[in-house]
Amino acid sequence: MLKSLVCSLLSSLCMHAPDTAAMGHFQEYEALSALIASLEEEKVYAPGELAALFAQVARDERVLTLIAKPPEKTREWHEYRPLFVSPERIRRGLAFWKQHEGALARAESLYGVPPEMIVAIIGVETTYGANKGRNRVIDALATLGFDYPPRSPFFSRELREFLVLAREEGLDPLAVRGSYAGALGFPQFMPSNWRLLAVDFDGDGHRDLIGNPVDAIGSVANYFRHHGWQPGQPVALRATLAENADLAGHATRELATLHTVGKLDAAGIRLPAGTLPAETPASVLRLQGSEGEEAWLTLGNYYVITRYNRSVLYAMAVFQLSEELRAARGNTR
């Protein structure tokens, strides 16, 4: 009762706490025993160290509820967009851009990813570090890895990666907070992506995505380059529809580019003449905007954004926030 009262009174400060009654929930699981044995055999952890650690790990029912029905699945674009493309997020994004202008320019020079895209990712993910997540990452990953069969293999691997990452970076596994899916820091990298793609962008000897926005900037840029970002190429373009346009027959929410600009033009889904070569790979996305139906041609760089989060609405929010930031930045120079 006291904890609930404190949480309600201090909701902006109170973190999502594990259920102490569920501590040690996973200790009898064969999958956990195998994980511990593997990490001990590789000498990542000493014998007995992980057994003591997991005695303090709890199943998180809230995580299972959220993963089963992510909020965005119930929203149309006109409901989803204002959550991320808002005057306040743009204002904060411009301040973040100004504060880290040098690091953003260097990231563009090294990786080819424009500043507005990096700022938009960090803005959508955590509002520039203001909301990095309130779940204990180890509870979230253990819950999903051991008690969520649809994606157990993925989250079990991420739990292992997190435990190795904690040892490599000197993190306390019980203290690290993140999203309900186990994503971490300013850019909300999963542990495997942190280990593979995070960079020490300020040269201090640490790849710190939790406390260091400069490392986060370089790491987001490296992530995009790794997944095929094409410098100087567009992300998405608003299409117009001819009278006989076959939008229903070509629109998709698949993540890959399925058609070409020329094929879509022949179906009446058109860009201004000469905008892109006819052979350019593209898909068409059909969205319900605030003023009715919208058709967007999505291109290779749009697909790269979906490698960050496998949602077409997420990718469109990042893209449109980046466009708003770029326009606003131009107006403030």
C-alpha positions in Angstrom: 0.0 0.0 0.0 2.8 2.4 1.0 4.7 1.7 -2.2 1.5 2.3 -4.3 0.9 5.6 -2.6 4.4 6.8 -3.1 4.3 5.8 -6.7 1.0 7.6 -7.3 2.3 10.8 -5.6 5.6 10.7 -7.3 4.6 9.2 -10.6 7.1 11.2 -12.6 10.0 9.8 -10.5 8.9 6.4 -9.5 10.4 3.6 -11.5 8.6 0.4 -12.5 9.7 -1.9 -9.6 9.9 -5.7 -9.7 7.4 -7.7 -7.6 9.5 -8.8 -4.7 7.2 -11.8 -4.1 8.3 -13.1 -7.5 12.0 -12.9 -6.9 13.9 -16.0 -8.0 11.0 -17.0 -10.2 13.3 -18.5 -12.9 15.7 -20.4 -10.8 14.2 -23.8 -11.4 14.0 -23.3 -15.2 16.2 -25.6 -17.2 16.8 -22.8 -19.8 18.3 -20.6 -17.1 20.5 -23.4 -15.8 21.8 -23.9 -19.3 22.4 -20.1 -19.8 24.3 -19.9 -16.5 26.4 -23.0 -17.3 27.3 -21.5 -20.7 28.5 -18.2 -19.3 30.4 -19.9 -16.5 32.1 -22.2 -18.9 33.2 -19.2 -21.0 34.4 -17.6 -17.8 32.2 -14.5 -18.3 30.9 -15.0 -14.8 32.4 -16.9 -11.9 30.6 -20.1 -10.5 27.7 -19.1 -8.3 27.7 -15.5 -9.4 24.7 -15.7 -11.7 22.8 -18.0 -9.4 22.9 -15.3 -6.8 22.0 -12.7 -9.3 18.9 -14.5 -10.6 17.7 -15.1 -7.1 16.9 -11.3 -7.3 15.2 -11.4 -10.7 11.4 -11.4 -11.0 8.8 -12.2 -13.6 7.2 -9.0 -14.8 3.5 -9.5 -15.7 3.3 -6.0 -17.1 5.9 -6.8 -19.7 3.9 -9.8 -20.9 0.8 -7.6 -21.3 2.6 -4.9 -23.3 4.4 -7.3 -25.6 1.2 -9.1 -26.5 -0.6 -5.9 -27.7 1.7 -3.0 -28.4 -0.2 0.3 -28.2 0.6 1.3 -31.8 -1.2 -1.7 -33.2 -4.5 -0.1 -32.2 -3.9 3.3 -33.7 -4.3 4.9 -37.2 -1.7 7.3 -38.5 -3.7 10.4 -37.6 -3.7 9.2 -34.0 -0.1 8.0 -34.0 1.6 11.0 -35.6 0.8 13.6 -32.9 2.4 11.4 -30.3 5.8 12.0 -31.9 5.6 14.9 -34.3 4.7 17.7 -31.9 5.8 21.2 -31.3 7.3 20.3 -28.0 9.4 17.4 -29.5 10.5 19.7 -32.2 11.5 22.4 -29.7 13.5 19.9 -27.7 15.0 18.4 -30.8 16.3 21.8 -31.9 17.9 22.3 -28.5 19.5 18.9 -28.7 20.8 19.6 -32.2 22.3 22.9 -31.1 23.9 21.4 -28.0 25.5 18.5 -30.0 26.0 20.2 -33.4 29.6 19.2 -33.6 29.0 15.5 -32.9 26.1 15.4 -35.3 28.1 17.0 -38.1 31.0 14.5 -37.5 28.5 11.6 -37.6 27.2 12.8 -40.9 30.8 13.1 -42.3 31.8 9.6 -41.1 28.6 7.7 -41.7 26.6 9.7 -44.2 23.5 10.0 -42.0 22.1 13.5 -41.8 21.8 15.2 -38.3 18.0 15.6 -38.5 17.6 11.8 -38.9 19.8 11.0 -35.9 18.0 13.7 -33.8 14.6 12.3 -34.9 15.5 8.8 -33.8 16.6 9.9 -30.4 13.6 12.1 -30.1 11.1 9.4 -31.0 12.8 6.8 -28.8 13.4 8.7 -25.6 12.5 12.4 -26.1 16.3 13.2 -26.1 17.0 11.1 -23.1 14.1 12.2 -20.9 12.4 8.8 -21.0 14.9 5.9 -21.3 12.5 3.4 -19.8 11.5 2.4 -16.3 11.7 -1.4 -16.3 14.5 -3.4 -14.9 16.1 -4.8 -18.1 17.0 -8.1 -16.6 13.5 -8.7 -15.4 12.0 -7.8 -18.8 14.4 -9.9 -20.8 14.1 -12.9 -18.5 10.3 -12.7 -18.5 10.2 -12.5 -22.3 13.0 -15.0 -22.8 11.6 -17.7 -20.5 7.9 -17.0 -20.3 6.9 -15.7 -23.7 7.0 -18.6 -26.1 6.2 -16.7 -29.3 9.6 -14.9 -29.2 11.5 -16.8 -26.5 14.5 -17.6 -28.7 15.0 -13.9 -29.6 14.7 -12.6 -26.0 16.7 -15.4 -24.6 19.6 -14.4 -26.8 19.1 -10.8 -25.8 19.3 -11.8 -22.1 22.6 -13.5 -22.8 23.9 -10.5 -24.7 22.8 -8.2 -21.8 24.7 -10.3 -19.3 27.8 -10.2 -21.4 27.4 -6.5 -22.1 27.0 -5.8 -18.4 30.4 -7.5 -17.8 32.1 -5.8 -20.7 30.9 -2.3 -19.8 30.9 -2.6 -16.0 27.2 -2.3 -15.6 25.2 -3.6 -12.6 22.7 -6.0 -14.2 20.2 -5.4 -11.5 20.3 -1.6 -11.7 20.0 -1.0 -15.5 16.6 0.3 -16.6 15.1 0.3 -20.1 12.0 -0.4 -22.1 9.5 -3.2 -21.5 11.3 -5.1 -24.3 14.8 -4.6 -22.9 16.0 -1.7 -25.1 18.6 0.6 -23.5 19.8 4.2 -23.4 19.3 7.3 -25.4 18.8 5.4 -28.7 17.1 2.3 -27.2 19.4 -0.3 -28.6 18.8 -3.9 -27.7 21.8 -5.4 -26.0 23.0 -7.3 -29.1 23.0 -4.1 -31.1 24.8 -2.3 -28.4 27.6 -4.9 -28.5 27.7 -5.0 -32.3 27.1 -1.4 -33.4 27.7 1.0 -30.5 30.7 3.2 -30.9 32.9 5.2 -28.5 32.2 8.5 -30.3 33.8 10.8 -27.8 37.0 8.7 -27.4 36.8 8.3 -23.6 37.3 4.5 -23.7 33.6 3.6 -23.1 30.6 2.9 -25.3 28.0 4.5 -23.0 24.5 4.7 -24.5 22.8 5.4 -21.2 24.6 8.4 -20.0 26.5 9.8 -23.0 24.5 11.4 -25.8 27.6 11.8 -28.0 28.2 8.0 -28.0 24.5 7.6 -28.8 24.7 10.0 -31.8 27.6 8.1 -33.3 26.0 4.7 -32.6 22.7 5.6 -34.3 24.6 6.8 -37.4 26.7 3.6 -37.4 23.5 1.5 -37.0 22.0 3.2 -40.1 25.1 2.7 -42.2 25.3 -0.9 -41.1 21.8 -1.5 -42.4 22.3 0.2 -45.8 21.6 3.9 -45.4 22.1 5.7 -48.8 23.5 9.2 -48.2 21.7 11.9 -50.1 18.8 9.7 -51.1 15.1 10.4 -50.1 13.2 8.4 -47.5 9.6 8.8 -48.6 7.6 11.0 -51.0 4.0 11.9 -51.0 2.3 10.5 -54.1 -0.7 11.7 -56.0 -3.4 9.4 -57.4 -4.7 9.4 -60.9 -8.4 8.7 -61.5 -7.8 5.0 -62.2 -5.1 4.5 -59.5 -5.0 1.0 -58.1 -3.9 2.0 -54.6 -5.7 -0.9 -52.9 -3.9 -3.4 -55.2 -0.5 -2.1 -54.6 -0.5 -0.6 -51.1 1.2 -2.7 -48.4 2.5 -2.6 -44.9 5.2 -5.0 -45.7 8.6 -3.6 -44.7 10.6 -4.3 -47.9 10.4 -2.3 -51.1 8.2 -4.5 -53.4 7.7 -2.5 -56.6 9.5 0.2 -58.6 8.6 3.8 -59.2 7.8 3.0 -62.8 5.5 0.2 -61.9 3.6 2.3 -59.4 3.4 5.2 -61.9 1.8 2.8 -64.4 -0.8 1.9 -61.7 -1.7 5.6 -61.3 0.3 6.2 -58.1 2.5 9.1 -59.2 5.3 11.4 -58.2 6.2 14.6 -60.0 7.8 13.9 -63.4 11.5 13.3 -63.1 11.6 13.0 -59.3 13.2 9.5 -59.4 14.3 7.1 -62.0 11.6 4.6 -63.0 13.7 1.6 -61.9 14.0 2.9 -58.3 12.8 0.3 -55.8 9.7 1.5 -54.0 6.6 0.5 -52.1 3.4 2.5 -51.6 2.0 3.0 -48.1 -1.6 3.9 -47.5 -2.3 5.9 -44.4 -5.3 7.5 -42.8 -4.3 11.1 -42.1 -6.1 13.8 -40.3 -7.6 15.1 -43.6 -8.2 11.7 -45.2 -6.3 9.0 -47.0 -2.7 9.6 -47.8 -0.4 7.7 -50.3 3.3 7.6 -49.8 6.1 6.1 -51.9 8.6 4.6 -49.4 12.1 4.0 -50.6 15.3 2.1 -49.5 16.1 4.5 -46.7 12.6 4.1 -45.3 13.3 0.4 -45.1 16.5 1.2 -43.2 14.4 3.0 -40.5 12.2 0.0 -40.1 15.3 -2.1 -39.3 15.4 0.1 -36.1 11.7 -0.7 -35.3 9.7 -3.0 -37.5 6.7 -0.7 -37.8 5.7 1.4 -40.8 4.1 4.0 -38.5 7.2 4.3 -36.5 9.3 4.8 -39.6 6.9 7.5 -40.9 7.0 9.3 -37.5 10.8 9.4 -37.5 10.8 10.6 -41.1 8.3 13.3 -40.6 9.9 14.5 -37.4 13.2 14.7 -39.2 11.6 16.8 -41.9 10.1 19.1 -39.4 13.4 19.5 -37.5 15.3 20.2 -40.7 12.7 22.9 -41.7 12.7 24.5 -38.3 16.5 24.4 -38.0 16.6 26.3 -41.3 14.3 28.9 -40.0 16.4 29.5 -36.9 19.8 29.9 -38.5 
